[in-house]
Amino acid sequence: MNKTLTLDIVSDVSCPWCIIGYKALEQALANLAPDIQAKITWQPFELNPQMPPEGQEITEHITQKYGISVEQAAQNREAIIQRGLSVGYEFGERRGGGMIYNTFDAHRLLHWAEEFYLEKQMALKLALFDLYFKENGNPSIHAQLLSVIEKVGLDVVEAKSVLDSDKFTVEVRQQQQHYQSAGISSVPAVIVNNKHLISGGQPTEIFEKALKQIANEV
């Protein structure tokens, strides 16, 4: 068997389970290679579309949004840290909490990369995860986004023109609406061949089993 699957990963750059899920998926694909390979595209989802520019302290935000205690939030954060380590991802500066920010401009850049520099979109997405989780960065600040653009070898001038305008605003909103209309209300969501949904930051073995089953049906 030698199959190539199309994977659309719906996610946000400030979603810890999205990077955890991706790292587990990456391990699964490594285990399945070369029989099963994947073409991966990242799709937009905002966890907090109404978040103001100044952001919000993350423990305050989590306790308000999910109705849990400060202690429960701390326990959940520690579980996320440990799960990250299990798939080889260190949350770095974000271990102790910090702030959560609006991510819409990051999604506009990811859409720009998908449309014109698809081979670089993966590097951009992973660098945006690192900006937020490892470097305690703010993905709503244009200077920080442009630093990431430069780091992954994309055109900084072109990216700045995107950020300084409303380019891809409509397209990103439409994509978000498309996936929400399809029933996706939490992320990560991995859509395989525009048909099969693998929801959540699943363990490696779950991704492996699901992808193998789907590939056998193709």
C-alpha positions as CSV (number, residue, x, y, z in Angstrom):
1,M,0.0,0.0,0.0
2,N,1.2,3.5,-0.9
3,K,-1.4,6.1,-0.2
4,T,-1.3,9.9,0.2
5,L,-4.0,11.4,2.3
6,T,-5.2,15.0,2.3
7,L,-5.3,16.4,5.9
8,D,-6.9,19.8,6.8
9,I,-6.1,20.6,10.4
10,V,-8.4,23.2,11.9
11,S,-6.7,24.9,14.8
12,D,-5.6,28.0,16.6
13,V,-2.0,29.1,17.3
14,S,-2.8,29.6,21.0
15,C,-4.4,26.2,21.4
16,P,-2.1,23.8,23.4
17,W,-4.0,20.7,22.4
18,C,-3.5,21.7,18.7
19,I,0.3,21.5,18.9
20,I,0.1,18.4,21.1
21,G,-2.3,16.8,18.6
22,Y,0.0,17.7,15.7
23,K,3.1,16.2,17.4
24,A,1.2,13.0,18.0
25,L,0.0,13.0,14.4
26,E,3.5,13.6,13.2
27,Q,4.7,10.5,15.1
28,A,1.8,8.5,13.7
29,L,2.7,9.5,10.1
30,A,6.4,8.6,10.8
31,N,5.3,5.2,12.0
32,L,3.1,4.7,8.9
33,A,5.6,5.9,6.3
34,P,6.3,5.1,3.5
35,D,3.0,3.2,3.1
36,I,0.8,6.2,4.2
37,Q,1.8,9.8,3.6
38,A,0.0,13.1,4.0
39,K,-0.5,16.5,2.5
40,I,-1.2,18.8,5.4
41,T,-2.9,22.2,5.2
42,W,-3.7,24.3,8.3
43,Q,-7.2,25.9,8.5
44,P,-8.3,28.8,10.8
45,F,-10.2,28.6,14.0
46,E,-10.2,31.3,16.7
47,L,-10.6,30.2,20.3
48,N,-11.3,33.7,21.3
49,P,-12.5,35.9,18.4
50,Q,-13.8,38.6,20.7
51,M,-10.5,39.0,22.6
52,P,-9.4,42.7,22.8
53,P,-6.0,43.8,21.6
54,E,-4.6,43.9,25.2
55,G,-5.5,40.3,25.8
56,Q,-6.4,38.7,29.1
57,E,-4.5,36.9,31.9
58,I,-4.9,33.2,31.0
59,T,-6.0,31.8,34.4
60,E,-8.6,34.5,34.7
61,H,-9.8,33.8,31.1
62,I,-9.9,30.0,31.6
63,T,-11.8,30.1,34.9
64,Q,-14.3,32.6,33.5
65,K,-14.8,30.8,30.2
66,Y,-15.1,27.2,31.5
67,G,-16.5,27.9,35.0
68,I,-13.7,26.1,36.8
69,S,-11.6,27.0,39.8
70,V,-8.0,28.4,39.8
71,E,-6.9,25.1,41.2
72,Q,-8.5,23.1,38.4
73,A,-7.0,25.5,35.9
74,A,-3.6,24.9,37.4
75,Q,-4.1,21.1,37.3
76,N,-5.3,21.3,33.7
77,R,-2.2,23.3,32.7
78,E,0.1,20.8,34.4
79,A,-1.6,17.9,32.5
80,I,-1.1,19.8,29.3
81,I,2.6,20.4,30.0
82,Q,3.1,16.7,30.8
83,R,1.2,15.6,27.7
84,G,3.3,18.0,25.6
85,L,6.5,16.5,27.0
86,S,5.2,13.0,26.1
87,V,5.1,13.9,22.4
88,G,8.3,15.9,22.5
89,Y,6.9,19.5,22.9
90,E,8.2,21.8,25.7
91,F,5.8,24.6,26.4
92,G,8.7,26.8,27.6
93,E,7.8,30.3,28.8
94,R,4.1,29.6,28.8
95,R,4.4,26.9,31.6
96,G,3.4,29.3,34.3
97,G,0.4,30.8,32.5
98,G,0.7,34.3,31.1
99,M,-1.7,36.0,28.7
100,I,-4.0,35.0,25.9
101,Y,-4.4,37.2,22.8
102,N,-6.4,37.7,19.7
103,T,-5.0,35.5,16.8
104,F,-6.9,36.7,13.8
105,D,-3.9,38.4,12.1
106,A,-1.8,35.2,12.5
107,H,-4.6,33.4,10.6
108,R,-4.5,36.0,7.8
109,L,-0.8,35.3,7.4
110,L,-1.4,31.5,7.4
111,H,-4.0,32.0,4.7
112,W,-1.6,34.1,2.7
113,A,1.1,31.4,3.0
114,E,-1.4,28.7,2.0
115,E,-2.4,30.7,-1.1
116,F,1.1,31.8,-2.3
117,Y,3.7,29.8,-0.4
118,L,2.1,26.5,0.5
119,E,5.4,24.7,1.0
120,K,6.1,27.2,3.8
121,Q,2.8,27.1,5.6
122,M,3.8,24.3,7.9
123,A,7.0,26.1,9.0
124,L,5.0,29.2,9.6
125,K,2.3,27.5,11.7
126,L,4.9,25.7,13.8
127,A,6.9,28.9,14.3
128,L,3.7,30.7,15.4
129,F,3.0,27.9,18.0
130,D,6.6,28.5,19.2
131,L,6.1,32.2,19.4
132,Y,3.2,31.9,21.7
133,F,4.1,28.8,23.8
134,K,7.9,28.8,23.9
135,E,8.7,32.5,23.6
136,N,5.8,34.0,25.5
137,G,5.0,36.1,22.5
138,N,1.9,38.0,21.4
139,P,0.6,36.9,18.0
140,S,-1.5,40.1,17.7
141,I,1.6,42.3,17.6
142,H,2.7,42.8,14.0
143,A,6.4,43.2,14.8
144,Q,6.4,39.8,16.4
145,L,4.5,38.2,13.5
146,L,7.0,39.7,11.0
147,S,9.9,38.4,13.1
148,V,8.4,34.9,12.6
149,I,7.9,35.6,8.9
150,E,11.6,36.4,8.6
151,K,12.6,33.4,10.6
152,V,10.8,31.0,8.3
153,G,12.1,32.6,5.1
154,L,9.0,34.3,3.9
155,D,8.8,37.8,2.3
156,V,8.6,40.3,5.2
157,V,7.6,43.3,3.0
158,E,4.8,41.3,1.4
159,A,3.7,40.0,4.8
160,K,3.7,43.6,6.2
161,S,1.4,44.7,3.4
162,V,-1.0,42.0,4.3
163,L,-1.0,43.0,8.0
164,D,-1.3,46.7,7.2
165,S,-4.4,46.1,5.2
166,D,-7.5,44.0,5.5
167,K,-6.3,41.4,3.0
168,F,-7.7,37.9,3.5
169,T,-10.1,39.1,6.2
170,V,-13.1,37.9,4.2
171,E,-11.4,34.7,3.2
172,V,-10.4,33.7,6.7
173,R,-13.9,34.6,8.0
174,Q,-15.5,32.4,5.3
175,Q,-13.2,29.5,6.1
176,Q,-14.0,29.7,9.8
177,Q,-17.7,29.8,9.0
178,H,-17.4,26.9,6.7
179,Y,-15.9,24.7,9.4
180,Q,-18.3,25.9,12.1
181,S,-21.2,25.1,9.8
182,A,-19.7,21.7,9.3
183,G,-20.1,21.2,13.1
184,I,-16.6,21.9,14.3
185,S,-16.8,23.8,17.6
186,S,-13.5,22.7,19.2
187,V,-10.0,22.1,18.0
188,P,-7.8,20.5,16.9
189,A,-10.0,18.9,14.2
190,V,-8.2,16.8,11.5
191,I,-10.3,16.4,8.4
192,V,-9.0,13.5,6.2
193,N,-9.8,13.6,2.5
194,N,-12.6,16.1,3.1
195,K,-14.6,13.4,4.6
196,H,-13.4,11.8,7.8
197,L,-13.0,13.8,11.1
198,I,-10.5,13.0,13.8
199,S,-11.3,15.3,16.7
200,G,-9.1,16.4,19.6
201,G,-5.5,16.0,20.5
202,Q,-5.5,12.3,20.2
203,P,-2.6,10.0,21.2
204,T,-0.3,8.7,18.5
205,E,-1.8,5.3,18.4
206,I,-5.3,6.6,17.8
207,F,-4.1,8.8,14.9
208,E,-2.2,5.8,13.5
209,K,-5.2,3.5,13.7
210,A,-7.6,6.0,12.2
211,L,-5.3,6.9,9.3
212,K,-4.6,3.3,8.5
213,Q,-8.3,2.5,8.5
214,I,-9.1,5.4,6.2
215,A,-6.2,4.6,3.8
216,N,-7.5,1.0,3.5
217,E,-10.8,2.4,2.4
218,V,-9.4,4.6,-0.3
